[in-house]
């Protein structure tokens, strides 16, 4: 996402995205609610987007269970029924992030309520967006809104016992929080491009294609690693693992250190943090390694 965010004018070309930045929640240092985040850096340019008053914007990623099938009584409305059901399912997982449970501080043993955690994020002048993704790679409405400016079928409402959830949801889904960043990047690119292809490839002519390709690579790698770790936990192993295409590394080439993001020479992370199919999932990272080609 870094190239698209820089092109859209929300960060500088040299800015980096942070992975699980510490220190945002001061009441419980163990909590790192933003899996991936960036600091808004005003760009002095005629193409800069409207000013954003927040210091930090980030996403808390979660993977949903498979979307249950929906009964279709009228074939003419099948697409709408399926789309609405998928969005509602992913919204439930977004909602869980706003309705987080209490977190225990390992050093003090004290529990901090989930809404207090959201309050700490707000006090840090930061915005947390739950980014829900289904096992087939579909995006939840908040992530769609961040990327494409998507208006959900149904807006969420939270009870009065969670005031910070209401505030955070409003900030996460509306201006001045960055929304439609890929459309903005495409518009800027069309006016200022100094080369023909954004991703230095005819397969990625614009920021939208480039970003979706990189997200696809990272998500595919992360899902494959999830399956591998789940099989290992069960004590099972596939009888045959197809070799990776030229220029790509096999899932079997990824060790635990790389999966935890410990290899500092890598860049462009896509982080997934969740529990899926009953297994406790580690933070899987899809990386692009400049020394080994695409991972």
Steps between C-alpha positions, in 0.01 A plus 500: 500500500794734554543602133126570462484700825802704391352561155169607656689751716433363848864413571837583349667270247761414765249429778473149643201306624525375857422145609335464842628834622543498880406776740162601358311348794679630810263337752616156380831487307428138403222618267605595149169555322632625166641216293610743232502879534641818355540859617324765295768729358364809321642528149553845354356438158209609287403132483487456879170369642294704749680541833458216750508607868597157630862412573480126432270275299518124515325173438426210733475196275270208563413197290141380508370147493362387162191692394192279551279435195191715461163372376413651162131508415517737204781436248482860379613623842761230561799734469351754742405230754843337495684833513291629791544174694877509449521860613288436809719202590817709473338786690452264793878455513559875472254545786699264721799733472290793618350284776829357618509321832708596804878481468721395792830676558764230548710721730222616735235232452236771466232476236420792272165508323488484123327837476776653715753367250310676220497813716879487530530474122275804464705693758811424294322678211501174308232317304460121499323339205406131531601338171300180461591251228318179418687173428442558127665843511187716507529831686267628770320833451744706711802376304306551176421854610866568580608372160208583270257732683228242563170572674381193696150357475447552875681738736585363842358626830654436843335508841552785746742297711756528220522871417853473363390229257239738359757777461764271349252349252398847385861609456603175329232523235480867407697808398751630606638148547655394166241319289519391138878520506539294183259719305687807624835345406365412154380857445834648606693244295300581186605866531859464612631167364862517389498145364245282326446235765459568872634161607783496241305227321234493232293288740484789751433818302331690784516515883180291528637204302840522669359511855248221443771281348728552800214442744410184310857370520521569873158355582558186294832442671353563845204266443734228373716542808190480722405168345853371538516590869155352564606171340818498707299554816287198408813299428405466135691592188396506133640208303606735222575872503515648148820693430481880492517676160835653397578811706268403785578326826305197617299512821738233629782755465341725764633445850341617823726806523390624159137430588534723804659774291841466660693538175571871503625518140150438364245765414135553406316291761147371483405384848224266606414459865216268590367167617354285228353148496579450867874550463694781666658678206831678513558834333561388142680741275511503121825669409672619188869429540715710265779244514290192421217627285139476600403291801 
